[in-house]
Amino acid sequence: MKKVIVSIIFLLFVNSVFASDYFRERTIIGAGVYASGDKSILFVHVNGDKSSMASCASSQRFAIDSTSPNFKEMVSIALTAYATKEKTVELVTTPTCKSWGNAQDLLGIKIGSMPW
């Protein structure tokens, strides 16, 4: 019985750690990089409904900082999507604001017609 309870608690913990939100079929209407201390931060602003954003994201922007292993790739894709006015941008986020206090954290970004 103890093993079952421990397994259930573990599964609940793992599920919450990997919780993510998707923002699909968006257009990036603003993007920029800001230096903060020894980190760089990419900010992305998209069109569309933002009512499901994390409550900490009062600026209604998304952010990722340069400590993330995919930071440079994210900057590249975000700026490409912005420059080409791509209308099929999809963001994968976490419901946290660790990169910047008022912007929801980005995990991934894709453009065009491609499954995750």
N, C-alpha and C positions, 0 to 999 in steps of 0.2 A: 504494500500500500504506500509506503514511504517513497518508493521508486516512482510510482505513478504520480504522486503529488509533486515530487521534484521535477519530473519530466514535464508536467503541465506548466509549472512555474517557469522552467527554462524556455519552453516554447512561447509563452507569453512575453518573456523578456526579449527573446530573439525577434519576435514579430514587431515589438515596439522599436527596437534598435534599427530595423530595416524599413520602418514606415516611411513611405514617400508619397508625395503628391505629384500629379501630372497636370500640366497646363498645355493643352493641345491646340493646334490650328491657330497659332498666334503670329503676330508680326512684331518684331522688335522695333519700337518707336524711339528708343534711346539706349545708348550704351557708352560706357566710359570706364577708364581705369584711374584709380586714385592711389597715391602713396600714403601709407599710414605707418609710421615707425619704420620697421624693417620689412614690412609686407606691402604688396600691391593688392588692390581689391578691384575686381571687375564688377560693375553695376550694370544691370540690364532692366529696362522698362519695356513692358509689352502692352499691347492693346487687349481689349476684351474684359470679361468678367473677372474681377479679382476678389470676389466675396469669400472664396475658400482659402485665401491666403492666411498664413499664421497670424495670430493676433499681435505678435511683436513686430510685424512688418508694416508699421504705420506709414512708411514712405511708399508702399505698394511697389517696391522694387525687389529685385533678386540680386544676390551677391555671392561671390566666391573669392577666397583670398589665395595668395600665392603659395601658401603652405600645402594646398591641395595638389596631389600629383598630376592632375589633368588641367591645371590652371592655364597653361599656355595654349593648349588645344581649345579650351573653352573660349578664351579671348579670340582666337582665330575664327572659330565657328560663329561666335556672336557678332563680330565685326563684319564677317562675310554676309551673314543673314541681314544685318542692318543695311549694309551698302547695296545689296541687291534687292532690298525690300521683299525678301522671302516671306510668303504668307503661310507656309506650313512649318513653322517652328514649334518644336515641342520641348518643354522644360521638365526636368525631373528635379524635385526639390525635397527638402526635409522641412518639417514644421518648426524649425529653429531659426535663430538669427545670430549665429556665432561669428560669422565673418564680419558683419556690421550690425550694430544693435537694432536698426530699424528696417532691415532688408532681409527677406527670407533666403535661406541658404540654398544654393544650387548644387546639385549632384551631377547633372548631365544636361546636355543640349543636343538636339539633332535638327537637321533641316531636310526638307524634301520628303520623298516617299520611301521610307525605310523602316522596317520594324526594329524594335529594340532587341 
